[in-house]
Every structure is written in C-alpha cells, then in structure tokens.
Amino acid sequence: MSYETIRTERDGAAFVITFNRPARRNAVSTKAMDEIMAACREAEADEAIRAVILTGGIEYFSAGADLTEARAISGAAAGIAYFNRWHELNNTLETLRKPVIAAIEGFCMTGGCELALACDLRVAAKGSSFAITSSKIGTVAGAGGTQRLPRIVGPANALDIMFSAEPISAEEAYRIGLINRLTDKGGALSEAKAMVKIYEQRAPLSLAFVKRTVHRGMQMDLASAIEFETFLVTAIYGTEDRLEGIGAFLEKRQAQFKGR
C-alpha cells in the first residue's frame, strides 16, 4: 500500500513504519493516525512479519499532535471524537498480535510520547528527549499519557514529568524505565531490528499471548489476572507450536515455529 504521512518497509521479519511529515516535525495528524492503523493491519496480516517498528527517522520522533487540528476543535462532542481517534490508534498498537517497538531519535514530545507509550517497548538513542508539555499550554495529556506513563514509570515519576512539562534526557528516561534500551546516537532503529531478529526465533503465538496477558492482566486484580493467564496458557498447550517447541528442546535443535 502507498501512504502520504508515513513510509513502510519490510526488513526481514520487521515491518518498519516511519513518520514522513518533516515539514511538521512528524506531528501526528488524523490522517497519520488512520495510515498508521492501516499499516499495522497490513503487518498483522503478513505471517512473515514478526514485529512492527515505529520510528520518526534519524532527527526526531514526533513533535506531538498536529496542533492545527487540535486548535480547530470546538465543543465537547468534537473533542471526544478527536481523542477517540487517538485512543483507537493506541489501542491498535496495544492489541496488535505482534510486538510493537518504538525506535526513537531526537525529541519525542507530548502526543508523540503518548504514542510511544502505547508501543510495547521503547528503544531510544543518546541525545533523544521526552516530555509531556500539556501544562505549558493549559491542557491535560489526552492520548492516554496520564494513564500509561504512571503504569510504566510509577506515579511519582509520571507526575514529575507532567507537572514540570520539561524534557528529560534519554539517560533519565532509561533510569526510570520509560525506555527499555539506550543506544548510541543513530542506533535506535538498528537495535530495534536486532530485537526483532531474536523475536523471529520465538513462537508467534507465544508472543501474541504474552502481550495480551500482560496488557489485559494489568487492568485486573491479581486473582483475576492469574485466572486469565491460566486460560491462555491452557489454550496455547493445544497448538502445533507448543509440540514443536518442546520437541526441538528435547532433540537439541532449532524450533521451526509456524504460528499454529
């Protein structure tokens, strides 16, 4: 498929989605939201793809929401409709049956940061920076930032970031757990691709079930989450990949998973 606001490419088992709005510093428009969701569906339908990487390129990840669109919102109904688009986009990333990695260079601000928070993992290069700047313009983060950020870095760190609305460095983001991997400048995308190389050797259904169990389980009390985990692990025990994985381990060979 061809897109206007993003570029896509397949690199082995990785499906790379790159923001392509340099004139707007990769600000996320509603069209970009629709195209990212369409690209994710394209990746999910391709059995050869094992993970999606979302990146903004070498200079910056994203300046956030397209403020031209945001400023045009008038009234509660329009606001709800607009933010529901954001929620649909982020939910697409979280419910995709394949891992989603954000590969971040440069600044990752507000809506861009909220989008990265909806990815399963975040890889960032030295020199990158992160902020949710809503309090500077008299608003509140509306794309899930007030909920996902404290779940990832803890309430106190999240409040510190959102109260100050000042950027934090990649090193600080790594220290508090906002990012999972810290690379040299220019190395975020290659590190994300190296991670996909590992995932390519793992059972696709296992990755999908792990992702679903973690994301859904975090919304439940512990007893309910354990029950949900038991249901999913029982389901996966009936798959061909489970038999292949155990057989390969016992026979000391590389497993050949098929996602069945």
N, C-alpha and C positions, 0 to 999 in steps of 0.2 A: 504493500500500500504506500501511497505518497501522502506526505503531510506538509503543512505550512509552518507550523510553530515548533516542530521537533524534527530530528533526524533519527532514523533507526538503522541498526546494522546487526548482523549476526556474526559473532566471532566464536567459532566452535559451539559450545553449549551455552554461551552467553548471548542474551539479547540486550543490546545497549540502546537506551533511549537518551538522546542528547537534546537539551533545550536549544532552540535555534531562533532566539529573539535578541540578537546582540544589541540592536538599537535601543531596546528597552531593558537591557541588562537582565534578560531572561525573566522578566516579570511574568507571572502566571495569569494569563487571560482565561476567560471561559472557553475560548476555542482551544487553548493549550490543554485545559482540563479534559475536554472531550477527546482530543487527539491522544493524550497520554493513556486514557482509559481504553481507547480503541487499540493502541499499540500493545497494551497489556493483554487484551483479549487475543490479539494476534499471536503473542508469545505463548499464551496458555494453550492455544490450540496446536502448537507445534511440539510434538513429542521429543524432538531432538534438542529443544531448548530446556535447560535445567534451572536457569535463574535469570532474573532481569536486573540490569544495572541502570540506574537513573543518574545522569550526570549533567553538568552545565558546561562542560568543557574545561579548558586549562586556566581561564582567567577568573571566572566566578561561577557559583552555582546558580543562585537566583536572588534578585533584589526583593522578592516577595510578591504579593498580589499586584495586579495591574491597577494602580490607583485611579486611573482614568475611569475604569469601570466601577470601582468601589465608590468613587465620589459621586457617580451618577445615581446611586441607589437612593430612592426616596420612599420612606414609609416602611412599616414593619413587614408587610407582605413581601415587598421586593427584597428586603434584607434577608428574610427567611429563605426565599427562593435562591438567592445568591449563595448563601452559606451552605445550603443543602447541596449545591453543586460541589463545593469543597469537600463536604462530608462524603459525597458519593465517590469522588476521586480518591480520597484517603482510604475509604472502605475497600475500594477496588484493589489498592496496594496490599492492604492487610489481609484480604480474603483470597488473593491470588494463590493458586495451589503450588506456586513455586517461590523460592526465596527472592526477595527484592532487596538490593543493596544500593544505597546512595553513595556515589563516589564524588567527593566534594573538594573543590579547589576554590580559593578566594572566599568572597563573602557569601554567607547563607543566612538571609535575613527574613524575619517575621513569617510571611506565608511560605517562603522558600524553606525556612527552618521547620515550619509545621509540616510541610510536605515530606521533608527528610525524616521527621519523627515518625511518620506513618510507614516508612520503609522498615524492613525487619532489622537491617544492620546499616551502620554508617561508617564509611572509611573516609578519612579526611587527611589532607596534606598540611604540612607545616606552612604557616602563613595564611591559612584559612581562618575565618572568624564567624561567630554565631551570635545572633541576637533576636529577641522578640521586642520590637520597638513600639508596641501599641500605646503604651502610656505616654510616649512623646507626642502623639497626635490625638490624644483624648479618646482612645478606643480600648477595646479588650481583644486579645487574640481570639479569632472566631473560627479558625480552621482546625480546632482540636488541641491547640497549644496548651491551654490551661489544664487539660486532662492528660495528654500524652507525656508532656515534659516532666511533671512530678512523678509519673509512673516509671520513668526512665532514670531520672537523676535524684529523686526524692523531693518532698515538698519544700524543704528549706532552700535547696539549691535552685529549684524552679522559681520560687518567689524572689530570690535574689536576682535572678536573670530578668524576670518580668518587672519587678519594681524599678530597677535601675535603667532598663531599656538600653544598656550599653553593651557593645560587643565583647565577647570573651574569646580568647585565643584558642587555637587548636589544642595547645598543650593543656589548658584549663578544661576544655571540653573533654579531653581524653581522661583527665584526672577524675572528673566527676561522673564519667560513664556516659556522657552524651554521644561520644563516638566510640566505636569498637576497636578501630585500628588507626594508628597515626603513622603517616608515611612522609618521606621527603617531598619537597615541593615538586609537583608534576607527576607524582607516583600514585595518586589515588585510584585512577582507573585501572592501571596495571595490577595493583594489589587486589582490587575487586575481581578482576578477571582471574587472578591466581586462586582466589577463594572459590570461584565457580569451577575451576579445574578439579578441585577437591570434591565439590558437590556432585560433579559429573560421575564420580565413582560410587556415590551413595544411592540408596534406593529412593526413587522419586516419590513413591507413596509414603515412605517413612518421613521424608522432608515435609510433604504436604500435611501429614497427620501431626507431626511435631508442631508445625506452625499453627495449625488450627487449635491444638490442645493448649498451647501457651497463650495465644491471644484470647481465646474464649475462657480459659481457666482463670485468667487474671481478673475476669469480671465476676467470678463466683466466690462463694465461701469455700474453704479448703475441702470440706467433706464432699460438696457437690462437684468440685473440680476433680478430685480423686475418682469419683464415680464416673465422670465424663472421660477421664483418662482410661479407666478400665474398659469402658465401652469401645473406645477407639482401638486400644491395643488388642482387644479380643477380635475386632473386625479385621485388623491387619494380619492376624495369625492365619486367616483363611486365604491369603494371597500367594500367588506363584513366587513373588519376590522373596517372601519370608522363607520358603523352602529352598530357593536358590541361595540366599544369603547364608543360611545355616549350613547347607551342603558345601558351599565354597569354603567356609571357615574350617569345617572338619577335613576337607580334602586339601587344604592349604593352597587354594588357587584364588584368582581374582574373580569376584562375583560378576555375573552378567545380568544386570537388572533390566527389566522390560516395562516396569510401571504397571504390572498386572498382578 
